Amino acid sequence: MEPSTKFTPLQQELLKLYSRDISEEDLLAIKDLIGKYYLDKLQKKVDGAVEKHGYTQEDFDAWLNDPNQ
């Protein structure tokens, strides 16, 4: 299977952004913003699952300490 040569809208925007001459400091700040964005999305999904299923801290602790994992 050949890789696609089409870019997604996100890839296109990033290419436009990175075509400018930006400092290392700005690059790190942008990476941090993207990371925080995806962390926020993940946190909202986790919060939704916790609310939907009624998970507690004890449930998470039990999963983390399960010797079969």
Backbone hydrogen bonds, N-H to C=O, Kabsch-Sander energy under -0.5 kcal/mol:
donor,donor_aa,acceptor,acceptor_aa,energy
12,Q,8,T,-2.5
13,E,9,P,-2.2
14,L,10,L,-2.5
15,L,11,Q,-2.5
16,K,12,Q,-2.1
17,L,13,E,-2.4
18,Y,14,L,-3.1
19,S,15,L,-1.0
20,R,17,L,-1.3
22,I,20,R,-1.1
27,L,23,S,-2.4
28,L,24,E,-2.5
29,A,25,E,-2.0
30,I,26,D,-2.6
31,K,27,L,-2.4
32,D,28,L,-2.2
33,L,29,A,-2.3
34,I,30,I,-2.4
35,G,31,K,-2.5
36,K,32,D,-2.6
37,Y,33,L,-2.2
38,Y,34,I,-2.2
39,L,35,G,-2.3
40,D,36,K,-2.4
41,K,37,Y,-2.0
42,L,38,Y,-2.4
43,Q,39,L,-2.7
44,K,40,D,-2.1
45,K,41,K,-1.8
46,V,42,L,-2.6
47,D,43,Q,-2.9
48,G,44,K,-2.0
49,A,45,K,-2.3
50,V,46,V,-2.8
51,E,47,D,-2.4
52,K,48,G,-2.8
53,H,49,A,-2.6
54,G,50,V,-1.5
55,Y,50,V,-0.9
60,F,56,T,-1.8
61,D,57,Q,-2.6
62,A,58,E,-2.4
63,W,59,D,-2.3
64,L,60,F,-2.5
65,N,61,D,-1.9
66,D,63,W,-0.8
69,Q,66,D,-1.7
